[in-house]
Amino acid sequence: MTTTRTHFYYKGTTFPQYLEGENIAEDMKKYANEMIVEGLRNNVSLEEQKKDYKEQLDMIEGVMCEIIGNKSTQNKKECEKYCNEIAEYLEQDIDDINSLWMLNICALLKLKVIEDDNMNGILVAKFN
């Protein structure tokens, strides 16, 4: 049986949690597009959206780097510990932070603010 894991990268950093399942990247891209369209409907310009998404990612990435640094997040127990610390610091649910992370990366890719390259974007990995 093949397992598919999807990681979303920003400035070389990935969220400590990853999602397992098929079509995660496609679903997130679709939701990000809907988020952009909804912003436009609410008179939030593309330039303002770009700025907002980038600022939010910069803030989350900064907190993750401060808490995790260059430590491994491969150990499930350690990963949970880091996620709890991130959620506590940001005073939000970790799943909400992860969703914001994924959506904002997809939105910035769509808006051509970042490139899908070695530092930013989406990595879909399949394991047997």
Contacts in CASP RR format, 6 or more apart in sequence:
PFRMAT RR
TARGET T0000
AUTHOR 0000-0000-0000
METHOD contacts of the structure
MODEL  1
MTTTRTHFYYKGTTFPQYLEGENIAEDMKKYANEMIVEGLRNNVSLEEQK
KDYKEQLDMIEGVMCEIIGNKSTQNKKECEKYCNEIAEYLEQDIDDINSL
WMLNICALLKLKVIEDDNMNGILVAKFN
1 128 0 8 1.000
2 126 0 8 1.000
2 127 0 8 1.000
2 128 0 8 1.000
3 20 0 8 1.000
3 21 0 8 1.000
3 126 0 8 1.000
3 127 0 8 1.000
3 128 0 8 1.000
4 20 0 8 1.000
4 21 0 8 1.000
4 22 0 8 1.000
4 24 0 8 1.000
4 124 0 8 1.000
4 125 0 8 1.000
4 126 0 8 1.000
4 127 0 8 1.000
5 18 0 8 1.000
5 19 0 8 1.000
5 20 0 8 1.000
5 21 0 8 1.000
5 124 0 8 1.000
5 125 0 8 1.000
5 126 0 8 1.000
5 127 0 8 1.000
6 18 0 8 1.000
6 19 0 8 1.000
6 20 0 8 1.000
6 21 0 8 1.000
6 24 0 8 1.000
6 25 0 8 1.000
6 28 0 8 1.000
6 122 0 8 1.000
6 123 0 8 1.000
6 124 0 8 1.000
6 125 0 8 1.000
7 14 0 8 1.000
7 15 0 8 1.000
7 18 0 8 1.000
7 122 0 8 1.000
7 123 0 8 1.000
7 125 0 8 1.000
8 14 0 8 1.000
8 15 0 8 1.000
8 28 0 8 1.000
8 101 0 8 1.000
8 102 0 8 1.000
8 105 0 8 1.000
8 106 0 8 1.000
8 121 0 8 1.000
8 122 0 8 1.000
8 123 0 8 1.000
9 105 0 8 1.000
9 119 0 8 1.000
9 120 0 8 1.000
9 121 0 8 1.000
9 122 0 8 1.000
9 123 0 8 1.000
10 57 0 8 1.000
10 61 0 8 1.000
10 101 0 8 1.000
10 104 0 8 1.000
10 105 0 8 1.000
10 108 0 8 1.000
10 114 0 8 1.000
10 120 0 8 1.000
10 121 0 8 1.000
11 57 0 8 1.000
11 61 0 8 1.000
11 119 0 8 1.000
11 120 0 8 1.000
12 118 0 8 1.000
12 119 0 8 1.000
12 120 0 8 1.000
13 61 0 8 1.000
13 64 0 8 1.000
13 65 0 8 1.000
14 123 0 8 1.000
15 64 0 8 1.000
15 97 0 8 1.000
15 98 0 8 1.000
15 101 0 8 1.000
15 102 0 8 1.000
16 64 0 8 1.000
16 68 0 8 1.000
16 73 0 8 1.000
16 79 0 8 1.000
16 82 0 8 1.000
16 83 0 8 1.000
16 86 0 8 1.000
17 79 0 8 1.000
17 83 0 8 1.000
17 94 0 8 1.000
17 98 0 8 1.000
19 102 0 8 1.000
24 124 0 8 1.000
25 106 0 8 1.000
25 122 0 8 1.000
25 124 0 8 1.000
28 102 0 8 1.000
28 103 0 8 1.000
28 106 0 8 1.000
28 122 0 8 1.000
29 106 0 8 1.000
29 109 0 8 1.000
29 110 0 8 1.000
31 103 0 8 1.000
31 106 0 8 1.000
32 103 0 8 1.000
32 104 0 8 1.000
32 106 0 8 1.000
32 107 0 8 1.000
32 109 0 8 1.000
32 110 0 8 1.000
33 106 0 8 1.000
33 107 0 8 1.000
33 110 0 8 1.000
35 103 0 8 1.000
35 107 0 8 1.000
36 46 0 8 1.000
36 49 0 8 1.000
36 107 0 8 1.000
36 110 0 8 1.000
36 111 0 8 1.000
39 49 0 8 1.000
40 46 0 8 1.000
40 49 0 8 1.000
44 52 0 8 1.000
46 111 0 8 1.000
49 107 0 8 1.000
49 111 0 8 1.000
50 108 0 8 1.000
50 111 0 8 1.000
50 113 0 8 1.000
53 104 0 8 1.000
53 107 0 8 1.000
53 108 0 8 1.000
53 111 0 8 1.000
53 113 0 8 1.000
54 104 0 8 1.000
54 108 0 8 1.000
54 113 0 8 1.000
56 100 0 8 1.000
56 104 0 8 1.000
57 101 0 8 1.000
57 104 0 8 1.000
57 105 0 8 1.000
57 108 0 8 1.000
60 86 0 8 1.000
60 90 0 8 1.000
60 97 0 8 1.000
60 100 0 8 1.000
60 101 0 8 1.000
63 86 0 8 1.000
63 89 0 8 1.000
63 90 0 8 1.000
64 82 0 8 1.000
64 86 0 8 1.000
67 82 0 8 1.000
67 85 0 8 1.000
67 86 0 8 1.000
67 89 0 8 1.000
68 82 0 8 1.000
71 78 0 8 1.000
71 82 0 8 1.000
72 78 0 8 1.000
73 79 0 8 1.000
73 82 0 8 1.000
83 94 0 8 1.000
84 94 0 8 1.000
86 94 0 8 1.000
86 97 0 8 1.000
87 93 0 8 1.000
87 94 0 8 1.000
87 97 0 8 1.000
90 97 0 8 1.000
105 114 0 8 1.000
105 120 0 8 1.000
105 121 0 8 1.000
105 122 0 8 1.000
106 122 0 8 1.000
108 114 0 8 1.000
108 120 0 8 1.000
109 115 0 8 1.000
109 116 0 8 1.000
109 120 0 8 1.000
109 121 0 8 1.000
109 122 0 8 1.000
114 120 0 8 1.000
114 121 0 8 1.000
115 121 0 8 1.000
116 122 0 8 1.000
END
